[in-house]
Amino acid sequence: MNTRILLAALAGGIAFFFIGWLVWGILLMDTLESLSNPVSGCSREMPIMWALAASNLIAGLLYAVVFDRWAGISTFKGGLLGGLLLGGLLALSWDLSMYAFMTTWTLPGVALDLAANIIVSGIVGGIVGAVLGYKKV
């Protein structure tokens, strides 16, 4: 694994963390809460931050490896399109699986979470693509 992939993974992980905090932690928190069925004791009062950070870094690494090794993406636009597709498909799979097994999820909540994931993944994908394409002059 080269330095460019690791830098793109780091940029993607940081972007996932902060954009995710903005989207799910601030903008959509109350709406998604109203679209779910509460279950006592299901959620932590405060998330385990090291696990959240690791999750975001691993997602950034996934995008960087897929974009660099298999998709040949090295521009913001290419990353944006790749992020929309990759993030959308991953989110759709995850959200439908959670809807299938958990009573806390509702279809409107799934739809909103999917839309948010597609937008966030597109932005992060653009950042990862741009970092992969960065060349020193």
URKAPE-V737982 format. One record per residue. RES is the residue in one small letter. PSI is psi in degrees with one decimal (NA if undefined). OMEGA is omega in whole degrees, 0 to 359 (* if undefined). Layout:
{{RES;PSI;OMEGA} {RES;PSI;OMEGA}}
//
This chain:
{{m;131.9;184} {n;170.8;184} {t;-36.5;180} {r;-41.9;179} {i;-42.0;180} {l;-39.3;177} {l;-40.5;177} {a;-39.3;178} {a;-42.5;179} {l;-45.7;178} {a;-42.8;179} {g;-41.8;179} {g;-43.8;178} {i;-41.8;179} {a;-45.0;177} {f;-43.3;182} {f;-53.5;186} {f;-38.2;177} {i;-38.8;177} {g;-41.8;177} {w;-44.6;180} {l;-48.3;185} {v;-56.6;185} {w;-31.0;183} {g;-23.1;181} {i;-61.0;188} {l;-42.5;187} {l;-0.3;187} {m;-52.6;183} {d;-39.1;180} {t;-47.1;180} {l;-34.7;177} {e;-39.4;180} {s;-20.0;181} {l;10.2;179} {s;163.6;177} {n;111.5;184} {p;141.3;176} {v;122.7;182} {s;131.4;176} {g;5.2;182} {c;-32.6;183} {s;149.1;175} {r;148.8;175} {e;-47.7;177} {m;137.0;179} {p;158.6;174} {i;105.0;192} {m;-35.6;180} {w;-36.7;180} {a;-38.3;177} {l;-45.1;179} {a;-43.6;179} {a;-41.7;178} {s;-45.8;180} {n;-39.5;178} {l;-38.9;178} {i;-39.6;176} {a;-41.9;177} {g;-40.5;178} {l;-39.9;177} {l;-49.1;180} {y;-44.7;182} {a;-44.0;181} {v;-47.7;180} {v;-46.2;182} {f;-43.4;184} {d;-48.7;189} {r;-34.8;187} {w;-32.0;185} {a;-16.6;181} {g;32.4;182} {i;129.0;180} {s;28.9;176} {t;161.3;177} {f;-45.4;182} {k;-44.9;178} {g;-42.4;178} {g;-39.0;178} {l;-49.1;181} {l;-42.2;177} {g;-40.0;179} {g;-40.4;177} {l;-45.2;182} {l;-52.5;182} {l;-48.4;180} {g;-39.9;179} {g;-44.8;180} {l;-42.0;178} {l;-44.3;181} {a;-41.5;179} {l;-44.2;178} {s;-48.6;181} {w;-48.6;184} {d;-41.6;179} {l;-36.1;177} {s;-44.5;178} {m;-38.4;177} {y;-38.2;181} {a;-34.8;188} {f;-19.9;188} {m;134.6;180} {t;-9.1;181} {t;-20.7;184} {w;141.8;175} {t;159.5;179} {l;-42.2;176} {p;-35.6;177} {g;-40.1;176} {v;-45.5;181} {a;-43.3;180} {l;-43.6;178} {d;-39.8;178} {l;-47.4;179} {a;-43.2;179} {a;-42.7;179} {n;-40.4;180} {i;-45.0;180} {i;-49.3;181} {v;-44.7;181} {s;-35.2;177} {g;-45.4;179} {i;-47.9;180} {v;-41.3;177} {g;-39.6;177} {g;-41.4;179} {i;-45.8;179} {v;-44.6;178} {g;-41.8;180} {a;-41.5;179} {v;-40.3;178} {l;-31.4;181} {g;-4.8;182} {y;129.7;178} {k;135.3;176} {k;138.0;179} {v;NA;*}}
//
